[in-house]
Amino acid sequence: GTGNTFAYDASTDTIDISIAGGGGSGSVSETDTTVSTVNPTGVGSFATANFRSASVIAQINQLNTDFQVGRYLMIHDGTTVTVIEESAVSTGSTMLGSFTGVIDGSNVELRVTLASAGVSTITTKIDTVTV
């Protein structure tokens, strides 16, 4: 498509490829949220009216000693939010938290529930898909 480029570098025998945006109107945002409770806590959101679904990468960093990362799919029908865990891994023997979704006002909110209390930084990258 227009704006796509590639260049061969003979000195390193590599090809650099640049692909221009495809014109979609979704967005990707990264958010860091500090959580220290086992109560469900919002860690990212998107506008219910603008976006129907999202792919999420979520990382939990608990006290810089234990880590978890996973990929989650979210979808809503305007009332109910469904979150499916595609995959998740942890550096320890147990998972550090789980993710759910709710409609909160005019937004779909991703919530984390930590398995145990401990100061954690939750980093989310939410890639939304338009309604």
Disulfide bonds with the S-S distance in Angstrom:
none
